[in-house]
Amino acid sequence: MRLALWLSIFFLAIQASAQTRTSGDATVTGAMGAGTLTPRAALEIGLHVADSYALKVSSPDGSALYLLDRSAKAGLGVTPTGARLDVSGRADAGEVGLELRAGNSTSSLTSAQIAFGAANGAYRHNIRSRATGTQSAGNALDFYLWTSSDAVYSLGSSYVMSLQGSTTTLLGVHVSPSTQSVTAELVVSSGTVYAGGIILAADAVGAPCFSDIKHDLGRLEKKEREAAQAELLALRPVSFRYKGDLLERKGFVYEEAPASIRDGRGAIVLDERLLNLELVLQAAQGRIERLTAELTHLERRGR
């Protein structure tokens, strides 16, 4: 009787205990639950109202190494989390915050390394990386967009941009290609010369000229033609080389060019130069017509 009473008290104490402690190794061969009496996984953690985190791993000094909070936000080395996945690191100390080892190890494209989609997994834009260890060409980051021609849950297949390497120092496209401030919406560099790259276009490249996107239209008359002629005659063409480039070129010095053909950001606008030339040609044509009329009048008087 005493033994039965002692055993009942012992097992009641185990069930009522708020904490269980173990020292050394522990092996659980079945399902394990924390905060739940009916675990449905090898390890299931159930949160209570007062719990802030479902899982928290701390370093010896108590700082968070990994945590998963009640809002399904995960943090690595940071608390509280500021995103669905918040990773702490210090690039200036040589740390890589996130490394994705899922790129293509050849110059061909098989699959994406990272995808950006809607919450349900649809409409996925993606970036695909290529890396070849034996050559300079074929190393690239390729950008693909999802369009309506793709299946809803497939990766986007519209190949819109690529950053490609052709030599150890030359890339096909640069984004913010040097330490200089980017002063235009698109900068194409040669790899050594800022904005010194070459753009190939099979069709015309120019500014839109539709009247419905313009206002304050005004006709250019004699005064503008005379000003254009003065500026054209004041141009001082030079030969030069860009710093870091051995190719000799011909053109103008920005600071010496007339204000009407400078864009305010270091470039000379070809459209403005062409407009000035057209105004000068119109003025010259007007003078030719006037001289022709005057000669005709003099010839008639001499008859």
GUTORGU-316824 format. One line per 10 residues: number of its first residue (from 1); their letters; for each residue x, y, z of C-alpha. Coordinates in steps of 0.2 Angstrom, whole numbers, plus 5000, padded with zeros to 4 digits. Layout:
% residues N
NUM = A = X:Y:Z | ...
This chain:
% residues 303
1 = MRLALWLSIF = 5000:5000:5000 | 5014:5012:5005 | 5023:5007:4988 | 5008:5011:4978 | 5005:5028:4986 | 5023:5033:4984 | 5023:5028:4966 | 5007:5038:4963 | 5015:5053:4971 | 5031:5051:4961
11 = FLAIQASAQT = 5022:5050:4944 | 5010:5065:4948 | 5025:5075:4952 | 5033:5072:4935 | 5017:5076:4926 | 5015:5092:4936 | 5033:5098:4934 | 5035:5114:4924 | 5053:5110:4919 | 5063:5095:4914
21 = RTSGDATVTG = 5082:5095:4916 | 5094:5082:4909 | 5113:5081:4910 | 5123:5073:4897 | 5116:5065:4880 | 5098:5063:4877 | 5091:5052:4863 | 5072:5053:4858 | 5067:5040:4846 | 5049:5046:4843
31 = AMGAGTLTPR = 5041:5063:4840 | 5046:5077:4852 | 5035:5092:4857 | 5038:5108:4865 | 5022:5118:4870 | 5011:5104:4863 | 5005:5087:4869 | 5003:5080:4852 | 5018:5083:4841 | 5016:5079:4823
41 = AALEIGLHVA = 5034:5080:4818 | 5051:5074:4824 | 5051:5091:4833 | 5036:5102:4835 | 5036:5118:4844 | 5020:5126:4849 | 5019:5144:4855 | 5009:5151:4869 | 5002:5168:4870 | 5016:5175:4881
51 = DSYALKVSSP = 5030:5167:4870 | 5040:5179:4859 | 5050:5166:4850 | 5047:5149:4843 | 5066:5145:4843 | 5081:5155:4850 | 5099:5150:4850 | 5111:5161:4860 | 5129:5162:4861 | 5139:5160:4878
61 = DGSALYLLDR = 5137:5179:4881 | 5118:5178:4878 | 5117:5187:4861 | 5106:5179:4848 | 5114:5168:4835 | 5097:5162:4827 | 5079:5165:4831 | 5062:5162:4824 | 5049:5174:4831 | 5030:5172:4832
71 = SAKAGLGVTP = 5027:5182:4816 | 5037:5169:4806 | 5052:5181:4804 | 5070:5173:4806 | 5085:5182:4811 | 5104:5177:4810 | 5114:5186:4823 | 5101:5200:4825 | 5086:5204:4837 | 5073:5210:4834
81 = TGARLDVSGR = 5071:5205:4816 | 5066:5218:4803 | 5062:5207:4789 | 5056:5189:4785 | 5075:5185:4785 | 5086:5197:4793 | 5105:5193:4792 | 5118:5203:4802 | 5136:5205:4796 | 5150:5217:4793
91 = ADAGEVGLEL = 5156:5219:4775 | 5169:5231:4780 | 5176:5217:4792 | 5177:5204:4777 | 5160:5196:4782 | 5148:5189:4768 | 5131:5192:4774 | 5122:5180:4762 | 5130:5168:4750 | 5120:5158:4738
101 = RAGNSTSSLT = 5129:5142:4731 | 5117:5138:4718 | 5124:5146:4702 | 5128:5138:4686 | 5147:5132:4686 | 5148:5133:4667 | 5145:5146:4654 | 5128:5139:4650 | 5112:5143:4659 | 5102:5129:4667
111 = SAQIAFGAAN = 5093:5137:4682 | 5091:5152:4692 | 5101:5156:4708 | 5088:5168:4715 | 5070:5171:4711 | 5058:5185:4715 | 5039:5181:4715 | 5023:5185:4723 | 5017:5178:4740 | 5010:5162:4731
121 = GAYRHNIRSR = 5025:5158:4721 | 5019:5165:4705 | 5026:5178:4692 | 5044:5174:4697 | 5058:5186:4690 | 5075:5178:4692 | 5094:5181:4692 | 5105:5167:4685 | 5124:5167:4687 | 5137:5159:4676
131 = ATGTQSAGNA = 5155:5155:4682 | 5169:5147:4672 | 5185:5144:4681 | 5196:5141:4665 | 5192:5157:4655 | 5187:5175:4656 | 5172:5175:4644 | 5156:5166:4650 | 5156:5174:4668 | 5140:5183:4670
141 = LDFYLWTSSD = 5125:5188:4679 | 5109:5187:4669 | 5092:5195:4673 | 5076:5187:4667 | 5058:5195:4669 | 5042:5185:4670 | 5029:5190:4657 | 5012:5185:4652 | 5019:5173:4640 | 5026:5162:4654
151 = AVYSLGSSYV = 5017:5150:4664 | 5010:5157:4680 | 5021:5147:4692 | 5037:5146:4680 | 5052:5156:4681 | 5052:5171:4670 | 5061:5168:4653 | 5062:5186:4646 | 5081:5189:4645 | 5082:5208:4648
161 = MSLQGSTTTL = 5100:5212:4654 | 5116:5204:4656 | 5132:5209:4665 | 5146:5199:4656 | 5164:5198:4657 | 5175:5196:4641 | 5192:5198:4648 | 5199:5199:4666 | 5197:5218:4666 | 5182:5221:4653
171 = LGVHVSPSTQ = 5164:5219:4656 | 5150:5221:4643 | 5139:5232:4654 | 5143:5242:4669 | 5131:5248:4683 | 5139:5263:4692 | 5155:5258:4683 | 5167:5269:4693 | 5170:5279:4708 | 5164:5295:4699
181 = SVTAELVVSS = 5146:5300:4702 | 5133:5294:4689 | 5126:5309:4681 | 5115:5300:4668 | 5101:5286:4668 | 5113:5274:4659 | 5132:5274:4659 | 5141:5262:4647 | 5160:5261:4651 | 5174:5252:4643
191 = GTVYAGGIIL = 5181:5245:4659 | 5195:5257:4660 | 5187:5274:4654 | 5171:5280:4663 | 5157:5282:4649 | 5170:5277:4636 | 5161:5262:4630 | 5153:5258:4613 | 5134:5257:4610 | 5129:5247:4594
201 = AADAVGAPCF = 5111:5250:4588 | 5104:5244:4572 | 5090:5257:4572 | 5090:5276:4576 | 5093:5282:4593 | 5086:5299:4598 | 5074:5309:4609 | 5056:5308:4607 | 5048:5322:4596 | 5029:5319:4597
211 = SDIKHDLGRL = 5020:5336:4599 | 5008:5328:4612 | 5022:5327:4625 | 5028:5345:4622 | 5022:5362:4627 | 5027:5381:4625 | 5031:5378:4607 | 5039:5393:4598 | 5046:5395:4581 | 5065:5399:4579
221 = EKKEREAAQA = 5067:5414:4568 | 5081:5426:4562 | 5088:5430:4579 | 5091:5411:4583 | 5099:5408:4566 | 5111:5422:4569 | 5115:5416:4586 | 5118:5398:4580 | 5130:5404:4566 | 5140:5414:4579
231 = ELLALRPVSF = 5141:5398:4590 | 5146:5387:4576 | 5160:5398:4570 | 5166:5399:4589 | 5168:5380:4590 | 5186:5375:4593 | 5188:5356:4588 | 5202:5347:4596 | 5211:5330:4596 | 5212:5321:4612
241 = RYKGDLLERK = 5214:5304:4622 | 5203:5299:4637 | 5213:5296:4652 | 5217:5277:4653 | 5214:5275:4634 | 5227:5276:4620 | 5214:5279:4606 | 5216:5296:4598 | 5199:5305:4596 | 5192:5321:4589
251 = GFVYEEAPAS = 5179:5332:4597 | 5177:5347:4609 | 5181:5352:4626 | 5165:5354:4637 | 5171:5370:4645 | 5175:5378:4629 | 5159:5374:4620 | 5144:5386:4619 | 5131:5385:4632 | 5117:5380:4620
261 = IRDGRGAIVL = 5125:5363:4617 | 5131:5358:4634 | 5119:5347:4644 | 5125:5353:4662 | 5132:5336:4667 | 5148:5336:4657 | 5142:5330:4639 | 5139:5340:4623 | 5122:5336:4616 | 5123:5330:4598
271 = DERLLNLELV = 5105:5335:4595 | 5108:5353:4599 | 5124:5353:4588 | 5113:5347:4574 | 5100:5360:4577 | 5113:5374:4577 | 5119:5367:4560 | 5102:5367:4553 | 5099:5384:4558 | 5115:5390:4550
281 = LQAAQGRIER = 5111:5381:4534 | 5093:5389:4534 | 5102:5406:4537 | 5114:5402:4523 | 5100:5397:4511 | 5091:5413:4515 | 5106:5423:4510 | 5108:5413:4494 | 5090:5416:4489 | 5092:5435:4493
291 = LTAELTHLER = 5108:5436:4483 | 5100:5426:4469 | 5085:5438:4468 | 5097:5453:4469 | 5108:5446:4454 | 5092:5442:4444 | 5086:5460:4447 | 5103:5468:4442 | 5103:5457:4426 | 5086:5463:4421
301 = RGR = 5091:5481:4424 | 5107:5479:4413 | 5097:5472:4398
